[in-house]
Amino acid sequence: MPRAMQRVVISGVGLYTPTESISNHELVESFNAWVEKYNRENADAIAAGELEAKGPSNVEFIEKASGINSRFVMDKAGIIDPDRMAPRLSPRSNDEPSVMCEIAVVAAKQAIEQAGITVDDIDAVLVAASNMERAYPAMAIEVQAALGIKGFAFDMNVACSSATFGIQQAHDMVVAGSARRVLMVNPEICTGHLNFRDRDSHFIFGDVATGVIVEAAEGCQSDNAFEILDTRLQTIFSNNIRNNFGFLNRATEEGIGQVDKLFVQEGRKVFREVCPAVAEQITTQLAEMNIAPDSLKRIWLHQANKNMNELIAKKILGREPSDEESPTILDEYANTSSAGSIIAFKKHNEDFEPGELGVLSSFGAGYSIGSIVLKRV
Ligand SMILES: CC(C)(COP(=O)(O)OP(=O)(O)OC[C@H]1O[C@@H](n2cnc3c(N)ncnc32)[C@H](O)[C@@H]1OP(=O)(O)O)[C@@H](O)C(=O)NCCC(=O)NCCS
C-alpha cells in the first residue's frame, strides 16, 4: 500500500514504571500458601472426589515457560496477601484523578518533553488499552483535561495490540489533517484483570503506562524521531484469550464473580496460532516494501513470552536472533499488554543512526496483530 506524501514520525516516548515489584519467588510463596489453605479447608470434599485439589506453582516452571522473573505492580501488598490476591487501590472521589489517568499523565509528560513540544501543540488524545477503569466519560478526555490539551480525545481497546492500532490511528489523523499532533497513551493496570488464584496464568501480567507522540516529520523538534514507513493491522476472531467482564454482567447475576470475568486463556493454542500469523504478517510487509529482513537493526516485539518472541524473530530473520536484535523487557516487567512493545522500543532505540530500520509489533487477544516499520530520521 503506497504511503501518503505526508511523512509522519514518532517524536517522543514516555514510560511510567510503578515503584513496587513482585519477584517470582514472592508470587509463588503467596500462591502456594493459598493452595495449602484451600486444600486444607476443602479436605473432605477433595477426599470424597467432589473437588479437585489445587496444585502448587513453582518458580522454575514460570521462568522456563515464560521468561518472566518479576513484574511491577500498582499494589504489591494486596496481591501477595493469600487472603486477598488482588490489588487494593484506595477509593477516589470524582474530583480526584482516576488511577489510569494518573499513570498515563506521567508517561505522557515524558513523551511530550522528548518530542520538544508543549501541550498547546497537541490536538488529540487517545487512551489505547486493554481495560478501562469505568464506562464513561472516556479516560482519554480525563487525560486531556489533566494535561490541559485542547481538541478531542477518545478511548480505544484492541487488547494487547491497542498501542500499535493507536499509532496507526494517530498516523492517519496527521495524514488526513484532522490533528497536527496526537498523544497516544497506554495505561495498563493488568493486575486488575489477572486471576492470581489461577496457576496457569497468575505470573503473566504486570502494570505500567506508556505514551507516544505522533506528528508530521516537517516541523518535528525531536532529536530522536522515527519515521513511520508503514503500518499493518490484522484481526482474526478467537476465544483463546477472553474476558467476559462487562456491563451486562448484572443482567446475568449467576455469573458475577466467576473466573471468566477475569483474564482466561488457552496458552498453548495462543502460542501455536499467533506466532506463525505474526511472522507471516511482518515477512509479507517487509517483502512488499522491498526491505530485506537482514537489514533490520531491531524488532521490538510484544512482550508476553520469551519463547514466543524467539520463535517469531527466528521466523522473520531466518536465523537465531541476538538479544540486541530482539530485546526482552518481559523478564523484569512481565506482560504489560499493549505497553510491552513500546517499553522495548523506549529502552532500546537510542543507538540508532539515521536511516536505520526497525519493526515494532504487537499481538494478543482478538486475535489482533499490529506491525509498524520505523526508520530513524
Ligand atoms: C501460558 C504459557 C506460559 C504456559 O506455558 P506452557 O509451556 O504452554 O505450559 P502449559 O500451560 O501447557 O502447562 C504445562 C504443565 O505445567 C503445569 N503448570 C501450569 N502452570 C504452572 C505453574 N505456575 N507452576 C507449575 N506448573 C504449572 C500445567 O498444569 C501443565 O501440567 P500438565 O502437563 O500436567 O497438564 C504459554 O502457553 C504462553 O505463554 N502462551 C502464550 C501466552 C500469550 O502470549 N498470551 C497472550 C496474552 S496477551
The ligand as a Gaussian input file, in Angstrom:
#p B3LYP/6-31G(d) Opt

LIG

0 1
 C        0.940000     -19.538000      29.363000
 C        2.223000     -20.251000      28.982000
 C        3.406000     -19.514000      29.600000
 C        2.167000     -21.649000      29.567000
 O        3.290000     -22.401000      29.163000
 P        3.135000     -23.875000      28.553000
 O        4.501000     -24.343000      28.312000
 O        2.188000     -23.774000      27.402000
 O        2.554000     -24.679000      29.758000
 P        1.147000     -25.446000      29.898000
 O        0.073000     -24.418000      30.197000
 O        0.929000     -26.366000      28.750000
 O        1.433000     -26.264000      31.184000
 C        2.371000     -27.353000      31.256000
 C        2.183000     -28.074000      32.545000
 O        2.619000     -27.244000      33.626000
 C        1.553000     -27.060000      34.571000
 N        1.599000     -25.693000      35.084000
 C        0.916000     -24.629000      34.614000
 N        1.197000     -23.557000      35.374000
 C        2.091000     -23.937000      36.291000
 C        2.748000     -23.259000      37.341000
 N        2.550000     -21.960000      37.566000
 N        3.615000     -23.955000      38.105000
 C        3.820000     -25.266000      37.875000
 N        3.217000     -25.948000      36.900000
 C        2.355000     -25.304000      36.124000
 C        0.297000     -27.315000      33.777000
 O       -0.751000     -27.702000      34.647000
 C        0.722000     -28.413000      32.849000
 O        0.704000     -29.625000      33.529000
 P        0.213000     -30.973000      32.768000
 O        1.195000     -31.143000      31.648000
 O        0.300000     -31.980000      33.841000
 O       -1.167000     -30.665000      32.278000
 C        2.407000     -20.296000      27.456000
 O        1.480000     -21.184000      26.885000
 C        2.239000     -18.964000      26.787000
 O        2.933000     -18.014000      27.089000
 N        1.350000     -18.873000      25.820000
 C        1.103000     -17.631000      25.098000
 C        0.580000     -16.666000      26.053000
 C        0.316000     -15.338000      25.478000
 O        1.086000     -14.776000      24.752000
 N       -0.820000     -14.786000      25.786000
 C       -1.155000     -13.539000      25.303000
 C       -1.758000     -12.802000      26.401000
 S       -1.977000     -11.220000      25.827000

